[in-house]
Amino acid sequence: MGITGELTTSIDTIRGVHPSDDMAGDHALEALGCVLRLRNVADHLAAMLVGILDRLGVAAAQGRTLREVLMTLGCSPSVAERLVRVGGALPALPTLAAHAADGAISGEHVDAIVKGINHIRARAPGPVDEEARFTQVTDLLGQFFSGATPAEIGN
């Protein structure tokens, strides 16, 4: 079974999950944590697929921007913009991509870190080498793991 078939089976399984009103609080909290990690993984996969679509030139072949293609698939303009930004950046940020793939970090936090890295690169007097970028990503991830919000990371 290819990735599409596997995803369809997974979506069907998830659709069959129905939270019960008589769940204990700790079970509901655990279930919500699991669902949020699932959302984080889904955001990561979406960004990676958007990056692939961009590298393949799919949108340009249709005479549209990638953002427009994503909006036709149901993304809001802000989510489409975020996916384009993150999808383009993750291949150069493997540490961030690994945390995102694990579901440990939300798409909003990933985007804040990508924006931070882009900001540093834009303000740097010359090219930013791999070691410096790794240090920058590590510092921004440290902010996330310390409880910083995306807005705080952006600042």
DSSP file with accessible surface (Angstrom, degrees, kcal/mol):
  #  RESIDUE AA STRUCTURE BP1 BP2  ACC     N-H-->O    O-->H-N    N-H-->O    O-->H-N    TCO  KAPPA ALPHA  PHI   PSI    X-CA   Y-CA   Z-CA
    1    1 A M              0   0  158      0, 0.0     2,-0.0     0, 0.0     0, 0.0   0.000 360.0 360.0 360.0 132.5    0.0    0.0    0.0
    2    2 A G     >  -     0   0   51      1,-0.1     4,-2.4     4,-0.0     5,-0.2  -0.191 360.0 -89.1 -78.7 177.5    1.4    3.4   -0.9
    3    3 A I  H  > S+     0   0  108      1,-0.2     4,-2.7     2,-0.2     5,-0.2   0.879 126.2  54.8 -58.6 -38.1    1.4    6.5    1.3
    4    4 A T  H  > S+     0   0  105      1,-0.2     4,-2.5     2,-0.2    -1,-0.2   0.939 110.0  45.9 -63.4 -44.3   -2.0    7.6    0.1
    5    5 A G  H  > S+     0   0   27      2,-0.2     4,-2.3     1,-0.2    -1,-0.2   0.907 113.0  50.0 -63.8 -42.0   -3.6    4.3    1.0
    6    6 A E  H  X S+     0   0  106     -4,-2.4     4,-2.3     1,-0.2    -2,-0.2   0.915 112.4  47.4 -62.8 -43.0   -1.8    4.3    4.4
    7    7 A L  H  X S+     0   0   75     -4,-2.7     4,-2.9    -5,-0.2     5,-0.2   0.904 110.0  52.4 -66.8 -39.2   -3.0    7.8    5.1
    8    8 A T  H  X S+     0   0   69     -4,-2.5     4,-2.5    -5,-0.2    -2,-0.2   0.929 110.5  48.0 -62.5 -42.6   -6.6    7.0    4.0
    9    9 A T  H  X S+     0   0   71     -4,-2.3     4,-2.1     1,-0.2    -1,-0.2   0.923 113.1  48.5 -62.6 -42.6   -6.6    4.0    6.4
   10   10 A S  H  X S+     0   0   60     -4,-2.3     4,-2.6     2,-0.2    -2,-0.2   0.903 110.6  50.4 -64.8 -42.4   -5.2    6.2    9.2
   11   11 A I  H  X S+     0   0   78     -4,-2.9     4,-2.7     1,-0.2    -2,-0.2   0.931 109.9  50.6 -61.9 -43.6   -7.8    8.9    8.6
   12   12 A D  H  X S+     0   0   89     -4,-2.5     4,-1.0    -5,-0.2    -1,-0.2   0.904 111.0  49.5 -60.7 -40.0  -10.6    6.4    8.6
   13   13 A T  H >< S+     0   0   95     -4,-2.1     3,-0.6     1,-0.2     4,-0.3   0.938 111.8  47.4 -63.8 -46.6   -9.3    5.0   11.9
   14   14 A I  H >< S+     0   0   88     -4,-2.6     3,-1.8     1,-0.3    -2,-0.2   0.896 106.5  57.6 -64.6 -38.9   -9.1    8.5   13.5
   15   15 A R  H 3< S+     0   0  170     -4,-2.7    -1,-0.3     1,-0.3    -2,-0.2   0.793 100.3  60.3 -61.2 -26.0  -12.6    9.4   12.3
   16   16 A G  T << S+     0   0   50     -4,-1.0     2,-0.4    -3,-0.6    -1,-0.3   0.534  82.2 100.3 -80.5  -4.7  -13.8    6.3   14.2
   17   17 A V    <   +     0   0  101     -3,-1.8    -3,-0.0    -4,-0.3    -4,-0.0  -0.692  49.3 179.5 -84.8 128.2  -12.5    7.7   17.5
   18   18 A H        -     0   0  151     -2,-0.4    -3,-0.0     0, 0.0    -2,-0.0  -0.943  23.9-132.6-132.5 110.8  -15.2    9.3   19.6
   19   19 A P        -     0   0  110      0, 0.0     2,-0.4     0, 0.0     9,-0.0  -0.304  22.9-132.6 -60.7 145.1  -14.4   10.8   23.0
   20   20 A S    >   -     0   0   55      1,-0.1     3,-1.6     2,-0.0     8,-0.0  -0.823   5.7-138.2-103.9 138.2  -16.8    9.8   25.8
   21   21 A D  T 3  S+     0   0  177     -2,-0.4    -1,-0.1     1,-0.3     0, 0.0   0.709 103.0  60.7 -64.9 -18.8  -18.4   12.3   28.2
   22   22 A D  T 3  S+     0   0  137      2,-0.0    -1,-0.3    -3,-0.0     2,-0.1   0.243  75.7 128.4 -97.4  18.1  -17.8    9.8   31.0
   23   23 A M    <   -     0   0   70     -3,-1.6     2,-0.1     1,-0.1     0, 0.0  -0.392  65.9-110.1 -67.0 147.7  -14.0    9.8   30.6
   24   24 A A     >  -     0   0   43      1,-0.1     4,-2.5    -2,-0.1     5,-0.2  -0.446  29.2-112.9 -72.8 152.5  -11.9   10.4   33.7
   25   25 A G  H  > S+     0   0   60      1,-0.2     4,-2.5     2,-0.2     5,-0.2   0.892 116.1  50.3 -56.7 -42.5  -10.1   13.7   33.7
   26   26 A D  H  > S+     0   0  106      1,-0.2     4,-2.2     2,-0.2    -1,-0.2   0.885 111.5  48.9 -68.1 -33.2   -6.6   12.2   33.6
   27   27 A H  H  > S+     0   0  103      2,-0.2     4,-2.6     1,-0.2    -2,-0.2   0.901 111.3  49.3 -70.7 -39.2   -7.7   10.0   30.6
   28   28 A A  H  X S+     0   0   43     -4,-2.5     4,-2.5     2,-0.2    -2,-0.2   0.913 111.9  49.1 -65.1 -40.1   -9.2   13.0   28.8
   29   29 A L  H  X S+     0   0  127     -4,-2.5     4,-2.4    -5,-0.2    -2,-0.2   0.926 112.2  47.8 -65.5 -42.9   -6.0   15.0   29.4
   30   30 A E  H  X S+     0   0  133     -4,-2.2     4,-2.1     2,-0.2    -2,-0.2   0.918 112.2  49.8 -63.7 -43.1   -3.8   12.1   28.1
   31   31 A A  H  X S+     0   0   42     -4,-2.6     4,-2.5     2,-0.2    -2,-0.2   0.912 109.9  50.6 -63.6 -41.8   -6.0   11.7   25.1
   32   32 A L  H  X S+     0   0   94     -4,-2.5     4,-2.8     1,-0.2     5,-0.2   0.921 108.1  52.8 -63.6 -41.4   -5.9   15.4   24.3
   33   33 A G  H  X S+     0   0   24     -4,-2.4     4,-2.2     1,-0.2    -1,-0.2   0.916 110.2  48.7 -58.1 -41.6   -2.1   15.3   24.6
   34   34 A C  H  X S+     0   0   71     -4,-2.1     4,-2.3     2,-0.2    -2,-0.2   0.927 111.2  49.1 -64.5 -44.4   -2.0   12.5   22.1
   35   35 A V  H  X S+     0   0   85     -4,-2.5     4,-2.5     1,-0.2    -2,-0.2   0.905 110.6  50.8 -64.2 -39.4   -4.3   14.3   19.7
   36   36 A L  H  X S+     0   0   82     -4,-2.8     4,-2.3     2,-0.2    -1,-0.2   0.898 109.6  49.7 -68.2 -37.4   -2.2   17.5   19.9
   37   37 A R  H  X S+     0   0  127     -4,-2.2     4,-2.5    -5,-0.2    -1,-0.2   0.910 110.0  52.2 -63.9 -39.1    1.0   15.5   19.1
   38   38 A L  H  X S+     0   0   79     -4,-2.3     4,-2.7     1,-0.2    -2,-0.2   0.921 108.4  50.5 -60.9 -43.0   -0.9   14.0   16.2
   39   39 A R  H  X S+     0   0  102     -4,-2.5     4,-2.8     1,-0.2    -2,-0.2   0.916 109.2  51.5 -61.4 -42.0   -1.7   17.5   15.0
   40   40 A N  H  X S+     0   0   20     -4,-2.3     4,-2.2     2,-0.2    -2,-0.2   0.917 110.9  47.4 -62.0 -42.6    1.9   18.5   15.3
   41   41 A V  H  X S+     0   0   42     -4,-2.5     4,-2.8     2,-0.2    -2,-0.2   0.922 111.7  50.9 -64.3 -42.3    3.0   15.5   13.2
   42   42 A A  H  X S+     0   0   52     -4,-2.7     4,-2.7     1,-0.2    -2,-0.2   0.916 109.2  50.8 -62.3 -41.5    0.3   16.3   10.6
   43   43 A D  H  X S+     0   0   31     -4,-2.8     4,-2.4     2,-0.2    -1,-0.2   0.916 111.3  48.9 -60.5 -42.2    1.5   19.9   10.5
   44   44 A H  H  X S+     0   0   23     -4,-2.2     4,-2.6    56,-0.3    -2,-0.2   0.939 111.6  48.0 -63.1 -47.0    5.0   18.7    9.9
   45   45 A L  H  X S+     0   0   84     -4,-2.8     4,-2.6     1,-0.2     5,-0.2   0.906 111.1  51.5 -61.9 -40.3    4.0   16.2    7.2
   46   46 A A  H  X S+     0   0   34     -4,-2.7     4,-2.4     1,-0.2    -1,-0.2   0.932 110.7  48.1 -61.7 -45.1    2.0   19.0    5.5
   47   47 A A  H  X S+     0   0    2     -4,-2.4     4,-2.4     1,-0.2    -2,-0.2   0.914 111.6  49.8 -63.0 -41.5    5.0   21.3    5.5
   48   48 A M  H  X S+     0   0   57     -4,-2.6     4,-2.0     2,-0.2    -1,-0.2   0.918 111.6  48.2 -64.1 -41.9    7.3   18.6    4.1
   49   49 A L  H  X S+     0   0   88     -4,-2.6     4,-2.8     2,-0.2    -2,-0.2   0.888 109.7  52.7 -66.4 -36.4    4.8   17.8    1.3
   50   50 A V  H  X S+     0   0    6     -4,-2.4     4,-2.5     2,-0.2    -2,-0.2   0.918 107.6  52.1 -64.0 -41.6    4.5   21.5    0.5
   51   51 A G  H  X S+     0   0    1     -4,-2.4     4,-2.5     2,-0.2    -2,-0.2   0.906 110.1  48.5 -59.9 -40.4    8.3   21.7    0.3
   52   52 A I  H  X S+     0   0   74     -4,-2.0     4,-2.2     2,-0.2    -2,-0.2   0.935 110.4  50.6 -65.4 -46.0    8.2   18.8   -2.2
   53   53 A L  H  X>S+     0   0   49     -4,-2.8     5,-1.9     1,-0.2     4,-0.7   0.906 111.4  49.9 -57.9 -39.5    5.5   20.4   -4.2
   54   54 A D  H ><5S+     0   0   86     -4,-2.5     3,-1.1     1,-0.2    -2,-0.2   0.946 110.6  47.7 -65.0 -48.0    7.5   23.6   -4.3
   55   55 A R  H 3<5S+     0   0  144     -4,-2.5    -1,-0.2     1,-0.3    -2,-0.2   0.820 112.0  51.2 -64.3 -29.5   10.7   21.8   -5.4
   56   56 A L  H 3<5S-     0   0  126     -4,-2.2    -1,-0.3    -5,-0.2    -2,-0.2   0.576 107.2-128.5 -82.3 -11.2    8.7   20.0   -8.1
   57   57 A G  T <X5 +     0   0   30     -3,-1.1     4,-2.2    -4,-0.7    -3,-0.2   0.776  55.2 150.3  70.6  28.6    7.2   23.2   -9.4
   58   58 A V  H  ><S+     0   0   44     -5,-1.9     4,-0.9     1,-0.2     6,-0.1   0.914  70.2  46.1 -60.8 -45.7    3.7   21.9   -9.3
   59   59 A A  H >4>S+     0   0    8     -6,-0.3     5,-2.6     1,-0.2     3,-0.9   0.936 111.6  50.9 -65.5 -44.9    2.1   25.3   -8.6
   60   60 A A  H >45S+     0   0   78      1,-0.3     3,-1.6     3,-0.2    -1,-0.2   0.881 104.8  57.7 -61.1 -36.9    4.1   27.0  -11.3
   61   61 A A  H 3<5S+     0   0   92     -4,-2.2    -1,-0.3     1,-0.3    -2,-0.2   0.776 108.4  47.5 -64.5 -24.3    3.0   24.3  -13.8
   62   62 A Q  T <<5S-     0   0   95     -4,-0.9    -1,-0.3    -3,-0.9    -2,-0.2   0.370 118.6-113.1 -94.2   0.5   -0.6   25.3  -13.0
   63   63 A G  T < 5S+     0   0   69     -3,-1.6     2,-0.3     1,-0.3    -3,-0.2   0.778  83.0 103.7  74.0  25.5    0.1   29.0  -13.4
   64   64 A R  S   <S-     0   0   91     -5,-2.6    -1,-0.3    -6,-0.1    -2,-0.2  -0.835  74.1-103.4-130.0 169.6   -0.5   29.6   -9.7
   65   65 A T     >  -     0   0   74     -2,-0.3     4,-2.1     1,-0.1     5,-0.1  -0.562  34.0-115.0 -85.9 161.1    1.5   30.3   -6.6
   66   66 A L  H  > S+     0   0   15      1,-0.2     4,-2.5     2,-0.2     5,-0.2   0.897 118.4  56.9 -63.0 -37.3    1.9   27.5   -4.1
   67   67 A R  H  > S+     0   0   92      1,-0.2     4,-2.1     2,-0.2    -1,-0.2   0.914 106.2  50.0 -59.3 -42.6   -0.1   29.5   -1.6
   68   68 A E  H  > S+     0   0   88      2,-0.2     4,-1.9     1,-0.2    -1,-0.2   0.914 109.1  51.2 -64.3 -41.3   -3.0   29.6   -4.1
   69   69 A V  H  X S+     0   0   10     -4,-2.1     4,-1.0     1,-0.2    -2,-0.2   0.931 110.1  49.6 -61.1 -44.1   -2.8   25.8   -4.6
   70   70 A L  H ><>S+     0   0    8     -4,-2.5     5,-2.2     1,-0.2     3,-0.5   0.886 107.6  54.0 -64.1 -37.1   -2.9   25.3   -0.8
   71   71 A M  H ><5S+     0   0   71     -4,-2.1     3,-1.6     1,-0.2    -1,-0.2   0.880 103.8  55.2 -66.8 -33.6   -5.9   27.6   -0.5
   72   72 A T  H 3<5S+     0   0   86     -4,-1.9    -1,-0.2     1,-0.3    -2,-0.2   0.766 104.1  56.6 -69.0 -21.1   -7.8   25.5   -3.1
   73   73 A L  T <<5S-     0   0  127     -4,-1.0    -1,-0.3    -3,-0.5    -2,-0.2   0.388 132.7 -91.2 -88.0   1.6   -7.1   22.5   -0.9
   74   74 A G  T < 5S+     0   0   68     -3,-1.6     2,-0.2     1,-0.3    -3,-0.2   0.469  78.5 140.7 107.2   2.6   -8.8   24.2    2.0
   75   75 A C      < -     0   0   34     -5,-2.2    -1,-0.3    -6,-0.1    -2,-0.1  -0.551  52.3-121.8 -76.0 143.3   -6.0   26.1    3.8
   76   76 A S     >  -     0   0   50     -2,-0.2     4,-2.9     1,-0.1     5,-0.2  -0.424  33.3-105.1 -71.7 158.8   -6.7   29.5    5.1
   77   77 A P  H  > S+     0   0   59      0, 0.0     4,-2.4     0, 0.0     5,-0.2   0.902 120.9  48.9 -55.8 -40.6   -4.3   32.1    3.7
   78   78 A S  H  > S+     0   0   88      2,-0.2     4,-2.2     1,-0.2     5,-0.1   0.900 112.7  46.8 -69.3 -38.3   -2.3   32.3    6.9
   79   79 A V  H  > S+     0   0   46      2,-0.2     4,-2.8     1,-0.2     5,-0.2   0.919 111.7  51.7 -68.2 -41.0   -1.9   28.6    7.2
   80   80 A A  H  X S+     0   0    0     -4,-2.9     4,-2.3     1,-0.2    -2,-0.2   0.938 110.6  48.3 -59.6 -45.1   -0.9   28.3    3.5
   81   81 A E  H  X S+     0   0   81     -4,-2.4     4,-2.4    -5,-0.2    -1,-0.2   0.913 111.9  49.5 -61.9 -42.7    1.7   31.0    4.0
   82   82 A R  H  X S+     0   0   25     -4,-2.2     4,-3.0     1,-0.2     5,-0.3   0.931 110.4  49.9 -62.8 -45.0    3.1   29.2    7.1
   83   83 A L  H  X S+     0   0   13     -4,-2.8     4,-2.8     1,-0.2     5,-0.2   0.898 111.2  49.1 -63.1 -39.4    3.3   25.9    5.3
   84   84 A V  H  X S+     0   0   36     -4,-2.3     4,-1.8    -5,-0.2    -1,-0.2   0.942 114.4  45.4 -63.4 -46.5    5.1   27.5    2.3
   85   85 A R  H  X S+     0   0   64     -4,-2.4     4,-1.3    -5,-0.2    -2,-0.2   0.953 119.3  39.8 -63.2 -49.5    7.6   29.2    4.7
   86   86 A V  H  X S+     0   0    7     -4,-3.0     4,-2.6     1,-0.2     3,-0.3   0.923 112.9  55.0 -69.8 -42.1    8.2   26.1    6.8
   87   87 A G  H  < S+     0   0    1     -4,-2.8    -1,-0.2    -5,-0.3    -2,-0.2   0.861 110.6  46.7 -60.7 -33.9    8.2   23.7    3.9
   88   88 A G  H  < S+     0   0   45     -4,-1.8    -1,-0.2    -5,-0.2     4,-0.2   0.792 117.6  42.3 -76.3 -26.8   10.9   25.7    2.2
   89   89 A A  H >< S+     0   0   13     -4,-1.3     3,-1.4    -3,-0.3     4,-0.4   0.804  93.6  76.1 -91.8 -32.6   13.1   26.0    5.4
   90   90 A L  G >< S+     0   0    2     -4,-2.6     3,-1.9     1,-0.3     7,-0.3   0.831  84.9  63.1 -57.9 -37.0   13.0   22.6    7.0
   91   91 A P  G 3  S+     0   0   73      0, 0.0    -1,-0.3     0, 0.0    -2,-0.1   0.857 108.2  44.6 -57.8 -28.7   15.4   20.8    4.6
   92   92 A A  G <  S+     0   0   49     -3,-1.4    -2,-0.2     1,-0.2    -3,-0.1   0.470 111.1  57.2 -90.4  -1.8   18.1   23.2    5.8
   93   93 A L    <>  +     0   0    8     -3,-1.9     4,-2.6    -4,-0.4    -1,-0.2  -0.576  59.8 164.2-128.0  68.1   17.1   22.8    9.5
   94   94 A P  H  > S+     0   0   87      0, 0.0     4,-2.3     0, 0.0     5,-0.2   0.827  74.3  54.7 -61.9 -32.4   17.4   19.1   10.3
   95   95 A T  H  > S+     0   0   43      2,-0.2     4,-1.9     1,-0.2     5,-0.2   0.943 112.4  43.4 -66.1 -45.4   17.3   19.5   14.1
   96   96 A L  H  > S+     0   0    0     -3,-0.2     4,-2.5     1,-0.2     5,-0.2   0.925 112.9  53.2 -63.6 -43.4   14.1   21.5   13.9
   97   97 A A  H  X S+     0   0   16     -4,-2.6     4,-2.8    -7,-0.3    -2,-0.2   0.895 106.6  53.0 -60.2 -38.7   12.6   19.0   11.4
   98   98 A A  H  X S+     0   0   51     -4,-2.3     4,-1.5     2,-0.2    -1,-0.2   0.923 110.4  46.3 -65.4 -42.5   13.4   16.1   13.7
   99   99 A H  H  <>S+     0   0   55     -4,-1.9     5,-1.7     1,-0.2     6,-0.6   0.903 114.3  48.5 -65.3 -39.8   11.6   17.7   16.6
  100  100 A A  H ><5S+     0   0    2     -4,-2.5     3,-1.4     1,-0.2   -56,-0.3   0.911 108.3  53.8 -66.1 -41.2    8.7   18.6   14.4
  101  101 A A  H 3<5S+     0   0   42     -4,-2.8    -1,-0.2     1,-0.3    -2,-0.2   0.829 105.2  54.9 -64.0 -30.0    8.5   15.0   13.0
  102  102 A D  T 3<5S-     0   0  120     -4,-1.5    -1,-0.3    -5,-0.2    -2,-0.2   0.571 113.0-119.9 -76.7 -12.2    8.3   13.6   16.5
  103  103 A G  T < 5S+     0   0    1     -3,-1.4   -63,-0.2    -4,-0.4    -3,-0.2   0.592  79.0 124.6  82.0  11.2    5.3   15.8   17.2
  104  104 A A      < +     0   0   45     -5,-1.7     2,-0.4     1,-0.1    -4,-0.2   0.670  67.7  43.3 -78.3 -16.1    7.2   17.5   20.1
  105  105 A I  S    S-     0   0    1     -6,-0.6    -2,-0.2    -5,-0.1    -1,-0.1  -0.990  84.0-118.6-136.8 137.4    6.7   21.0   18.7
  106  106 A S     >  -     0   0   18     -2,-0.4     4,-2.7     1,-0.1     5,-0.2  -0.288  25.6-115.6 -72.6 158.4    3.7   22.7   17.3
  107  107 A G  H  > S+     0   0    9      1,-0.2     4,-2.5     2,-0.2     5,-0.2   0.853 117.5  55.3 -59.6 -34.5    3.5   24.0   13.7
  108  108 A E  H  > S+     0   0   69      2,-0.2     4,-2.0     1,-0.2    -1,-0.2   0.904 109.7  45.1 -67.7 -40.0    3.1   27.5   15.2
  109  109 A H  H  > S+     0   0   30      2,-0.2     4,-2.3     1,-0.2    -2,-0.2   0.900 111.5  52.9 -69.6 -40.7    6.3   27.2   17.2
  110  110 A V  H  X S+     0   0    5     -4,-2.7     4,-2.7     1,-0.2    -2,-0.2   0.941 109.9  49.4 -57.9 -45.6    8.2   25.7   14.2
  111  111 A D  H  X S+     0   0   13     -4,-2.5     4,-3.0     1,-0.2     5,-0.2   0.907 108.1  52.9 -61.6 -41.5    7.1   28.7   12.1
  112  112 A A  H  X S+     0   0    6     -4,-2.0     4,-2.2     2,-0.2    -1,-0.2   0.912 111.0  47.2 -61.5 -39.8    8.3   31.1   14.8
  113  113 A I  H  X S+     0   0    0     -4,-2.3     4,-2.7     2,-0.2    -2,-0.2   0.926 111.8  50.0 -68.1 -43.0   11.7   29.4   14.8
  114  114 A V  H  X S+     0   0    0     -4,-2.7     4,-2.8     1,-0.2    -2,-0.2   0.935 110.9  49.5 -60.2 -44.8   11.9   29.5   11.0
  115  115 A K  H  X S+     0   0  104     -4,-3.0     4,-2.5     1,-0.2    -1,-0.2   0.905 110.6  51.2 -60.5 -40.7   11.0   33.2   11.1
  116  116 A G  H  X S+     0   0   13     -4,-2.2     4,-2.5    -5,-0.2    -2,-0.2   0.930 110.9  46.8 -62.1 -44.6   13.7   33.8   13.7
  117  117 A I  H  X S+     0   0    8     -4,-2.7     4,-2.6     1,-0.2    -2,-0.2   0.917 112.9  49.8 -64.3 -42.6   16.3   32.0   11.6
  118  118 A N  H  X S+     0   0   44     -4,-2.8     4,-2.4    -5,-0.2    -1,-0.2   0.895 110.3  51.0 -62.1 -39.1   15.2   33.9    8.5
  119  119 A H  H  X S+     0   0  108     -4,-2.5     4,-1.7    -5,-0.2    -2,-0.2   0.926 110.9  47.5 -64.4 -45.6   15.4   37.2   10.4
  120  120 A I  H  X S+     0   0   57     -4,-2.5     4,-1.3     1,-0.2    -2,-0.2   0.934 112.7  49.5 -60.9 -45.2   18.9   36.4   11.6
  121  121 A R  H  < S+     0   0  138     -4,-2.6     3,-0.3     1,-0.2    -2,-0.2   0.909 110.0  51.0 -61.7 -41.2   20.0   35.4    8.1
  122  122 A A  H  < S+     0   0   83     -4,-2.4    -1,-0.2     1,-0.2    -2,-0.2   0.828 115.2  42.4 -67.0 -30.8   18.5   38.6    6.6
  123  123 A R  H  < S+     0   0  185     -4,-1.7    -1,-0.2    -3,-0.2    -2,-0.2   0.582  88.9 107.3 -92.3 -11.7   20.4   40.8    9.2
  124  124 A A  S  < S-     0   0   32     -4,-1.3     4,-0.1    -3,-0.3    -3,-0.0  -0.432  70.7-135.2 -69.0 140.5   23.7   39.0    9.0
  125  125 A P  S    S+     0   0  147      0, 0.0    -1,-0.1     0, 0.0     3,-0.1   0.755  85.3   5.1 -69.1 -20.5   26.4   40.9    7.2
  126  126 A G  S    S-     0   0   36      1,-0.1    -2,-0.1    -5,-0.0    -3,-0.0  -0.782 107.5 -45.6-144.4-172.1   27.5   37.8    5.3
  127  127 A P        -     0   0  139      0, 0.0     2,-0.6     0, 0.0    -1,-0.1  -0.295  52.8-127.0 -62.8 145.5   26.4   34.2    4.8
  128  128 A V        -     0   0   28     -4,-0.1    -7,-0.0    -3,-0.1     2,-0.0  -0.863  26.5-138.4 -95.6 121.2   25.5   32.2    8.0
  129  129 A D     >  -     0   0  100     -2,-0.6     4,-2.5     1,-0.1     5,-0.2  -0.247  23.6-102.6 -77.6 169.4   27.5   29.0    8.2
  130  130 A E  H  > S+     0   0  123      1,-0.2     4,-2.7     2,-0.2     5,-0.2   0.877 119.6  52.3 -58.9 -41.8   26.0   25.6    9.2
  131  131 A E  H  > S+     0   0  151      2,-0.2     4,-2.2     1,-0.2    -1,-0.2   0.927 111.3  46.2 -64.8 -43.0   27.5   25.7   12.7
  132  132 A A  H  > S+     0   0   34      2,-0.2     4,-2.5     1,-0.2    -2,-0.2   0.918 113.1  49.8 -65.7 -42.0   26.1   29.2   13.4
  133  133 A R  H  X S+     0   0   41     -4,-2.5     4,-2.8     2,-0.2     5,-0.2   0.915 109.2  52.1 -64.3 -40.1   22.7   28.2   12.1
  134  134 A F  H  X S+     0   0  112     -4,-2.7     4,-2.6     1,-0.2    -1,-0.2   0.930 110.4  48.5 -60.3 -43.9   22.7   25.0   14.3
  135  135 A T  H  X S+     0   0   67     -4,-2.2     4,-2.5     2,-0.2    -2,-0.2   0.915 111.8  49.6 -62.3 -42.7   23.5   27.2   17.3
  136  136 A Q  H  X S+     0   0   38     -4,-2.5     4,-2.5     2,-0.2    -2,-0.2   0.930 112.1  46.9 -63.3 -45.7   20.7   29.6   16.4
  137  137 A V  H  X S+     0   0    3     -4,-2.8     4,-3.0     1,-0.2     5,-0.2   0.928 112.1  51.3 -61.9 -43.7   18.2   26.8   16.0
  138  138 A T  H  X S+     0   0   59     -4,-2.6     4,-2.3    -5,-0.2    -2,-0.2   0.914 110.1  49.3 -60.4 -42.8   19.3   25.2   19.3
  139  139 A D  H  X S+     0   0  100     -4,-2.5     4,-1.6     2,-0.2    -1,-0.2   0.925 113.3  45.9 -62.5 -44.6   18.9   28.5   21.1
  140  140 A L  H  X S+     0   0   15     -4,-2.5     4,-1.9     1,-0.2    -2,-0.2   0.894 111.9  51.1 -69.2 -37.0   15.4   29.0   19.6
  141  141 A L  H  X S+     0   0    7     -4,-3.0     4,-2.9     1,-0.2     5,-0.2   0.888 105.6  57.4 -63.6 -37.2   14.4   25.5   20.4
  142  142 A G  H  X S+     0   0   32     -4,-2.3     4,-1.2    -5,-0.2    -1,-0.2   0.893 104.3  51.6 -59.5 -38.8   15.7   26.1   24.0
  143  143 A Q  H  <>S+     0   0   77     -4,-1.6     5,-2.4     2,-0.2     3,-0.3   0.930 110.4  49.0 -62.8 -44.6   13.2   29.0   24.2
  144  144 A F  H ><5S+     0   0   33     -4,-1.9     3,-2.1     1,-0.2    -2,-0.2   0.952 111.1  48.3 -58.4 -50.4   10.4   26.6   23.1
  145  145 A F  H 3<5S+     0   0  114     -4,-2.9    -1,-0.2     1,-0.3    -2,-0.2   0.705 105.6  60.2 -68.8 -15.7   11.3   23.9   25.6
  146  146 A S  T 3<5S-     0   0  109     -4,-1.2    -1,-0.3    -3,-0.3    -2,-0.2   0.414 128.1 -97.6 -87.2  -1.4   11.5   26.6   28.3
  147  147 A G  T < 5 +     0   0   59     -3,-2.1    -3,-0.2     1,-0.2    -2,-0.2   0.559  67.3 158.3 101.6  10.0    7.8   27.4   27.6
  148  148 A A      < -     0   0   16     -5,-2.4    -1,-0.2    -6,-0.2    -2,-0.0  -0.375  37.1-127.8 -68.2 143.5    8.1   30.4   25.3
  149  149 A T     >  -     0   0   64      1,-0.1     4,-2.5    -2,-0.1     5,-0.2  -0.421  29.7-102.3 -79.6 165.1    5.1   31.1   23.1
  150  150 A P  H  > S+     0   0   42      0, 0.0     4,-2.5     0, 0.0     5,-0.1   0.907 125.1  52.1 -56.2 -39.4    5.5   31.6   19.4
  151  151 A A  H  > S+     0   0   68      1,-0.2     4,-1.6     2,-0.2    -3,-0.0   0.904 109.0  49.6 -64.1 -39.8    5.3   35.4   19.8
  152  152 A E  H  4 S+     0   0  106      2,-0.2    -1,-0.2     1,-0.2    -4,-0.1   0.898 110.6  49.5 -66.7 -38.7    8.0   35.3   22.5
  153  153 A I  H  < S+     0   0    6     -4,-2.5    -2,-0.2     1,-0.2    -1,-0.2   0.915 108.3  55.1 -64.3 -40.3   10.2   33.3   20.3
  154  154 A G  H  <        0   0   51     -4,-2.5    -1,-0.2     1,-0.2    -2,-0.2   0.840 360.0 360.0 -61.7 -33.3    9.6   35.8   17.5
  155  155 A N     <        0   0  174     -4,-1.6    -1,-0.2    -5,-0.1    -2,-0.2   0.789 360.0 360.0 -75.4 360.0   10.7   38.6   19.8
